[in-house]
Amino acid sequence: MRSSLILLLLLAAAPAGAKGLEAFPRPDEIFPKLLASPKQFQLGASAYRVNGRGASDLSLGHAWGLLRGRAGDQLWQWQWDARAMSFSRWADGGLEAVDLLGELPFSVRRGDLSFLGALFHETSHLGDDHIRRAGRAPVRTTATGLRGLFALEPWDWLRAYGGPSFLLDTAPTPKRWSLQSGLELMSRDLGVSKNFPLRVYAAEDLQFHERVGFNPSSRFVAGVKIGWRESQKALRVQAGYYSGHSYFGQFQADREHFADLSLILEL
């Protein structure tokens, strides 16, 4: 019931006098996905070594545009999307953990300023292979909350963002607040190929969660983005470094440090 009421509030927040409504638009255009945030809704894979073991993450996620409109003499744009993802870690030849995520983001943009507000839900589970091998009992780990992010893009190659999250329902810890901020640099097309536009980028994401005493977790990435003619589809190849508490819910008390290599498809 609470989730339904929040969803209605998000819909009601659409700017008054909206014009030119568009059903099922392309998602993530008004507030593009973050480049360095570990748990973005995307299709991709990464490989790394953590705690002396080879591991890989698999992101099976997608976003759907639901509704888009304009308001305020066409100066304001807004969009409502839906997202879902299975995010898993594989290590020692088996499934170690999987987080299931869903989100209903509502984004607004005017010029260089944009905002994203989202109702989200996450559950985290240990893999059966890991339970048998490590003898580690799973803990009920779930979170439902609200997230807000503001972004500023003073130039087309720079984006800075930040904002809080608050958990409406959470287990096992009762601590509810988080903060997130980051910086992204993206070049223009380098002109290497007419059919395959090529860009280079670098990004840093910082997160501070009350559940671990607001100790920072950071992720830095740098890579290339290879496009396909006039399409919005692209392939990203990036190297990164993560330092902080694990981004998997079952291991959130564990600190991890590793370098990784990732492939990400933008569809």
C-alpha positions as a Markdown table, in Angstrom:
| # | Residue | x | y | z |
|---|---|---|---|---|
| 1 | Met | 0.0 | 0.0 | 0.0 |
| 2 | Arg | 2.8 | 2.4 | 0.9 |
| 3 | Ser | 4.5 | 1.7 | -2.4 |
| 4 | Ser | 1.3 | 2.4 | -4.4 |
| 5 | Leu | 0.9 | 5.8 | -2.6 |
| 6 | Ile | 4.4 | 6.8 | -3.4 |
| 7 | Leu | 4.0 | 5.8 | -7.0 |
| 8 | Leu | 0.9 | 8.0 | -7.2 |
| 9 | Leu | 2.8 | 10.9 | -5.7 |
| 10 | Leu | 5.5 | 10.5 | -8.4 |
| 11 | Leu | 3.0 | 10.5 | -11.1 |
| 12 | Ala | 1.3 | 13.6 | -9.7 |
| 13 | Ala | 4.6 | 15.3 | -9.6 |
| 14 | Ala | 4.7 | 15.6 | -13.4 |
| 15 | Pro | 5.0 | 19.3 | -14.2 |
| 16 | Ala | 1.6 | 21.0 | -14.6 |
| 17 | Gly | 0.5 | 21.8 | -18.1 |
| 18 | Ala | 2.5 | 19.0 | -19.6 |
| 19 | Lys | 2.5 | 19.0 | -23.4 |
| 20 | Gly | 3.4 | 16.6 | -26.2 |
| 21 | Leu | 3.0 | 13.4 | -24.2 |
| 22 | Glu | 5.0 | 10.5 | -25.7 |
| 23 | Ala | 4.3 | 6.9 | -24.7 |
| 24 | Phe | 7.1 | 4.3 | -24.4 |
| 25 | Pro | 10.0 | 6.7 | -25.2 |
| 26 | Arg | 13.6 | 5.6 | -25.1 |
| 27 | Pro | 14.7 | 5.4 | -21.5 |
| 28 | Asp | 17.5 | 7.1 | -19.6 |
| 29 | Glu | 17.9 | 10.1 | -21.9 |
| 30 | Ile | 16.7 | 12.9 | -19.6 |
| 31 | Phe | 18.9 | 11.6 | -16.7 |
| 32 | Pro | 21.5 | 9.2 | -18.3 |
| 33 | Lys | 22.8 | 6.2 | -16.4 |
| 34 | Leu | 25.8 | 6.8 | -14.2 |
| 35 | Leu | 29.1 | 5.5 | -15.6 |
| 36 | Ala | 30.9 | 4.5 | -12.4 |
| 37 | Ser | 28.1 | 3.5 | -10.0 |
| 38 | Pro | 28.5 | -0.3 | -9.2 |
| 39 | Lys | 24.9 | -1.2 | -9.5 |
| 40 | Gln | 23.6 | 0.4 | -12.6 |
| 41 | Phe | 20.7 | -1.2 | -14.5 |
| 42 | Gln | 22.6 | -2.5 | -17.5 |
| 43 | Leu | 23.7 | -5.5 | -19.5 |
| 44 | Gly | 27.3 | -6.2 | -18.8 |
| 45 | Ala | 30.0 | -8.3 | -17.2 |
| 46 | Ser | 33.2 | -7.7 | -15.3 |
| 47 | Ala | 36.2 | -9.8 | -14.2 |
| 48 | Tyr | 38.6 | -9.2 | -11.2 |
| 49 | Arg | 40.4 | -10.8 | -8.3 |
| 50 | Val | 39.2 | -10.2 | -4.8 |
| 51 | Asn | 40.6 | -11.7 | -1.6 |
| 52 | Gly | 43.0 | -13.8 | -3.7 |
| 53 | Arg | 40.2 | -15.4 | -5.8 |
| 54 | Gly | 39.1 | -14.9 | -9.3 |
| 55 | Ala | 35.6 | -13.5 | -9.6 |
| 56 | Ser | 33.1 | -12.0 | -12.1 |
| 57 | Asp | 30.0 | -9.9 | -11.9 |
| 58 | Leu | 27.1 | -10.4 | -14.3 |
| 59 | Ser | 24.5 | -7.6 | -14.8 |
| 60 | Leu | 21.3 | -8.6 | -16.5 |
| 61 | Gly | 19.3 | -5.4 | -16.4 |
| 62 | His | 17.1 | -3.3 | -18.6 |
| 63 | Ala | 15.1 | -0.1 | -18.5 |
| 64 | Trp | 11.8 | 0.7 | -20.2 |
| 65 | Gly | 10.5 | 4.2 | -21.0 |
| 66 | Leu | 6.9 | 4.6 | -20.0 |
| 67 | Leu | 5.9 | 8.2 | -20.5 |
| 68 | Arg | 7.6 | 11.5 | -21.5 |
| 69 | Gly | 6.3 | 15.1 | -21.7 |
| 70 | Arg | 7.2 | 18.8 | -21.7 |
| 71 | Ala | 6.0 | 21.7 | -19.7 |
| 72 | Gly | 6.7 | 25.4 | -19.0 |
| 73 | Asp | 6.7 | 26.5 | -22.6 |
| 74 | Gln | 8.6 | 23.4 | -23.5 |
| 75 | Leu | 11.6 | 24.3 | -21.3 |
| 76 | Trp | 11.1 | 21.5 | -18.9 |
| 77 | Gln | 11.3 | 17.8 | -19.9 |
| 78 | Trp | 10.1 | 15.0 | -17.7 |
| 79 | Gln | 10.1 | 11.2 | -18.0 |
| 80 | Trp | 8.9 | 8.2 | -16.1 |
| 81 | Asp | 10.7 | 4.9 | -16.6 |
| 82 | Ala | 10.9 | 1.4 | -15.1 |
| 83 | Arg | 14.0 | -0.7 | -14.4 |
| 84 | Ala | 14.8 | -4.2 | -13.3 |
| 85 | Met | 18.0 | -6.2 | -12.9 |
| 86 | Ser | 19.6 | -9.4 | -11.6 |
| 87 | Phe | 23.1 | -8.6 | -10.4 |
| 88 | Ser | 25.3 | -11.7 | -9.5 |
| 89 | Arg | 28.8 | -12.6 | -8.5 |
| 90 | Trp | 30.4 | -15.8 | -9.6 |
| 91 | Ala | 33.5 | -17.2 | -7.9 |
| 92 | Asp | 35.2 | -20.5 | -7.3 |
| 93 | Gly | 33.2 | -22.1 | -10.1 |
| 94 | Gly | 29.8 | -21.3 | -8.7 |
| 95 | Leu | 27.2 | -18.6 | -7.9 |
| 96 | Glu | 28.3 | -16.7 | -4.8 |
| 97 | Ala | 25.5 | -14.1 | -4.4 |
| 98 | Val | 22.8 | -12.4 | -6.4 |
| 99 | Asp | 21.0 | -9.1 | -5.8 |
| 100 | Leu | 17.6 | -8.5 | -7.4 |
| 101 | Leu | 16.7 | -4.9 | -8.0 |
| 102 | Gly | 13.7 | -3.0 | -9.3 |
| 103 | Glu | 13.2 | 0.8 | -9.6 |
| 104 | Leu | 10.6 | 3.4 | -10.8 |
| 105 | Pro | 12.6 | 6.5 | -11.7 |
| 106 | Phe | 11.1 | 9.9 | -12.5 |
| 107 | Ser | 13.5 | 12.3 | -14.1 |
| 108 | Val | 13.2 | 16.1 | -14.9 |
| 109 | Arg | 15.5 | 18.3 | -16.9 |
| 110 | Arg | 15.9 | 21.9 | -17.8 |
| 111 | Gly | 19.0 | 22.9 | -19.7 |
| 112 | Asp | 22.1 | 21.9 | -17.8 |
| 113 | Leu | 20.2 | 20.9 | -14.7 |
| 114 | Ser | 18.6 | 17.5 | -14.2 |
| 115 | Phe | 17.0 | 15.6 | -11.3 |
| 116 | Leu | 16.1 | 11.9 | -10.8 |
| 117 | Gly | 13.8 | 10.7 | -8.0 |
| 118 | Ala | 13.2 | 7.0 | -7.7 |
| 119 | Leu | 11.3 | 4.4 | -5.7 |
| 120 | Phe | 13.4 | 1.3 | -5.5 |
| 121 | His | 13.5 | -2.2 | -4.0 |
| 122 | Glu | 16.4 | -4.6 | -3.5 |
| 123 | Thr | 16.8 | -8.1 | -2.1 |
| 124 | Ser | 20.0 | -10.0 | -1.7 |
| 125 | His | 20.6 | -13.8 | -1.7 |
| 126 | Leu | 23.5 | -16.2 | -1.2 |
| 127 | Gly | 24.2 | -18.7 | -3.9 |
| 128 | Asp | 23.6 | -22.4 | -3.1 |
| 129 | Asp | 27.2 | -23.2 | -4.2 |
| 130 | His | 28.6 | -20.6 | -1.7 |
| 131 | Ile | 26.4 | -21.9 | 1.1 |
| 132 | Arg | 27.6 | -25.5 | 0.6 |
| 133 | Arg | 31.2 | -24.5 | 0.3 |
| 134 | Ala | 31.6 | -21.8 | 2.9 |
| 135 | Gly | 28.9 | -23.0 | 5.4 |
| 136 | Arg | 27.7 | -19.4 | 5.6 |
| 137 | Ala | 24.1 | -19.0 | 6.6 |
| 138 | Pro | 22.1 | -16.5 | 4.5 |
| 139 | Val | 20.7 | -13.4 | 6.2 |
| 140 | Arg | 17.4 | -11.8 | 5.2 |
| 141 | Thr | 18.6 | -8.7 | 3.4 |
| 142 | Thr | 16.1 | -6.4 | 1.8 |
| 143 | Ala | 15.6 | -2.6 | 1.3 |
| 144 | Thr | 12.8 | -0.4 | -0.1 |
| 145 | Gly | 13.4 | 3.3 | -0.3 |
| 146 | Leu | 13.6 | 6.6 | -2.1 |
| 147 | Arg | 16.6 | 8.0 | -4.0 |
| 148 | Gly | 17.2 | 11.5 | -5.2 |
| 149 | Leu | 20.0 | 12.7 | -7.5 |
| 150 | Phe | 20.7 | 16.2 | -8.8 |
| 151 | Ala | 23.1 | 16.6 | -11.8 |
| 152 | Leu | 24.8 | 19.6 | -13.3 |
| 153 | Glu | 26.3 | 19.5 | -16.9 |
| 154 | Pro | 27.9 | 22.9 | -17.5 |
| 155 | Trp | 29.7 | 21.5 | -20.6 |
| 156 | Asp | 28.8 | 18.6 | -22.8 |
| 157 | Trp | 31.9 | 16.7 | -21.6 |
| 158 | Leu | 31.3 | 17.1 | -17.8 |
| 159 | Arg | 28.7 | 16.0 | -15.4 |
| 160 | Ala | 28.7 | 16.3 | -11.6 |
| 161 | Tyr | 26.0 | 14.7 | -9.5 |
| 162 | Gly | 24.9 | 14.0 | -5.9 |
| 163 | Gly | 22.0 | 13.3 | -3.6 |
| 164 | Pro | 20.6 | 11.2 | -0.7 |
| 165 | Ser | 18.7 | 7.9 | -0.3 |
| 166 | Phe | 16.3 | 7.0 | 2.5 |
| 167 | Leu | 15.1 | 3.5 | 3.2 |
| 168 | Leu | 11.4 | 3.1 | 4.1 |
| 169 | Asp | 11.8 | -0.6 | 5.0 |
| 170 | Thr | 15.1 | -2.4 | 5.6 |
| 171 | Ala | 16.6 | -5.6 | 7.1 |
| 172 | Pro | 18.7 | -6.6 | 8.9 |
| 173 | Thr | 20.0 | -3.1 | 9.9 |
| 174 | Pro | 17.7 | -0.3 | 10.9 |
| 175 | Lys | 20.0 | 2.4 | 9.6 |
| 176 | Arg | 18.4 | 4.1 | 6.6 |
| 177 | Trp | 20.4 | 7.0 | 5.2 |
| 178 | Ser | 22.9 | 7.0 | 2.3 |
| 179 | Leu | 24.7 | 9.7 | 0.2 |
| 180 | Gln | 26.0 | 9.4 | -3.3 |
| 181 | Ser | 28.1 | 11.8 | -5.4 |
| 182 | Gly | 30.3 | 11.6 | -8.5 |
| 183 | Leu | 32.0 | 13.2 | -11.5 |
| 184 | Glu | 32.0 | 12.1 | -15.1 |
| 185 | Leu | 34.2 | 13.2 | -18.1 |
| 186 | Met | 33.2 | 12.2 | -21.6 |
| 187 | Ser | 35.0 | 13.3 | -24.7 |
| 188 | Arg | 33.4 | 14.1 | -28.0 |
| 189 | Asp | 33.6 | 11.7 | -31.0 |
| 190 | Leu | 37.3 | 11.3 | -31.8 |
| 191 | Gly | 36.5 | 10.9 | -35.5 |
| 192 | Val | 38.4 | 7.6 | -35.9 |
| 193 | Ser | 35.5 | 6.1 | -37.9 |
| 194 | Lys | 32.4 | 7.5 | -39.6 |
| 195 | Asn | 30.4 | 4.3 | -38.8 |
| 196 | Phe | 31.7 | 3.7 | -35.3 |
| 197 | Pro | 31.9 | 6.9 | -33.3 |
| 198 | Leu | 34.5 | 6.6 | -30.6 |
| 199 | Arg | 34.7 | 8.4 | -27.2 |
| 200 | Val | 36.9 | 8.1 | -24.2 |
| 201 | Tyr | 35.7 | 8.7 | -20.6 |
| 202 | Ala | 36.6 | 8.6 | -17.0 |
| 203 | Ala | 34.3 | 8.7 | -13.9 |
| 204 | Glu | 34.4 | 8.5 | -10.1 |
| 205 | Asp | 31.5 | 7.5 | -7.9 |
| 206 | Leu | 31.4 | 7.9 | -4.1 |
| 207 | Gln | 28.9 | 6.4 | -1.7 |
| 208 | Phe | 28.4 | 6.8 | 2.0 |
| 209 | His | 26.0 | 4.4 | 3.8 |
| 210 | Glu | 24.8 | 4.8 | 7.4 |
| 211 | Arg | 24.7 | 1.0 | 7.8 |
| 212 | Val | 28.6 | 1.0 | 7.7 |
| 213 | Gly | 29.1 | 4.2 | 9.7 |
| 214 | Phe | 29.2 | 6.4 | 6.5 |
| 215 | Asn | 32.6 | 4.9 | 5.6 |
| 216 | Pro | 33.2 | 5.8 | 2.0 |
| 217 | Ser | 33.1 | 3.4 | -0.9 |
| 218 | Ser | 34.6 | 4.6 | -4.2 |
| 219 | Arg | 34.8 | 3.3 | -7.7 |
| 220 | Phe | 36.9 | 4.8 | -10.5 |
| 221 | Val | 36.5 | 3.8 | -14.2 |
| 222 | Ala | 38.1 | 4.8 | -17.4 |
| 223 | Gly | 37.3 | 3.4 | -20.8 |
| 224 | Val | 36.1 | 3.8 | -24.4 |
| 225 | Lys | 32.6 | 4.0 | -25.8 |
| 226 | Ile | 32.1 | 2.6 | -29.3 |
| 227 | Gly | 28.9 | 3.6 | -31.0 |
| 228 | Trp | 27.1 | 2.2 | -34.1 |
| 229 | Arg | 26.4 | 4.7 | -36.9 |
| 230 | Glu | 23.3 | 6.9 | -36.0 |
| 231 | Ser | 22.0 | 4.4 | -33.5 |
| 232 | Gln | 22.0 | 5.0 | -29.7 |
| 233 | Lys | 23.4 | 1.5 | -29.2 |
| 234 | Ala | 27.0 | 1.3 | -28.0 |
| 235 | Leu | 29.7 | -1.0 | -26.5 |
| 236 | Arg | 31.7 | 0.2 | -23.5 |
| 237 | Val | 35.1 | -1.3 | -22.6 |
| 238 | Gln | 36.4 | 0.0 | -19.3 |
| 239 | Ala | 39.0 | -0.7 | -16.5 |
| 240 | Gly | 38.1 | 0.2 | -12.9 |
| 241 | Tyr | 39.1 | 0.2 | -9.3 |
| 242 | Tyr | 36.8 | -0.4 | -6.4 |
| 243 | Ser | 37.6 | 0.3 | -2.7 |
| 244 | Gly | 35.1 | 0.1 | 0.1 |
| 245 | His | 32.3 | -2.1 | 1.6 |
| 246 | Ser | 31.0 | -4.8 | -0.7 |
| 247 | Tyr | 28.1 | -3.7 | -2.9 |
| 248 | Phe | 26.4 | -7.1 | -2.6 |
| 249 | Gly | 23.9 | -7.0 | 0.2 |
| 250 | Gln | 24.9 | -10.3 | 1.8 |
| 251 | Phe | 28.5 | -9.1 | 2.1 |
| 252 | Gln | 27.9 | -5.4 | 2.9 |
| 253 | Ala | 29.9 | -5.6 | 6.2 |
| 254 | Asp | 33.0 | -6.9 | 4.2 |
| 255 | Arg | 35.6 | -4.5 | 2.9 |
| 256 | Glu | 37.0 | -5.2 | -0.6 |
| 257 | His | 39.6 | -3.7 | -2.9 |
| 258 | Phe | 40.1 | -4.8 | -6.5 |
| 259 | Ala | 40.8 | -3.8 | -10.1 |
| 260 | Asp | 38.4 | -5.0 | -12.7 |
| 261 | Leu | 37.8 | -5.1 | -16.5 |
| 262 | Ser | 34.3 | -4.7 | -17.8 |
| 263 | Leu | 32.2 | -5.0 | -21.0 |
| 264 | Ile | 28.9 | -3.1 | -21.1 |
| 265 | Leu | 26.2 | -3.1 | -23.8 |
| 266 | Glu | 24.0 | 0.0 | -24.2 |
| 267 | Leu | 20.9 | -1.1 | -26.0 |
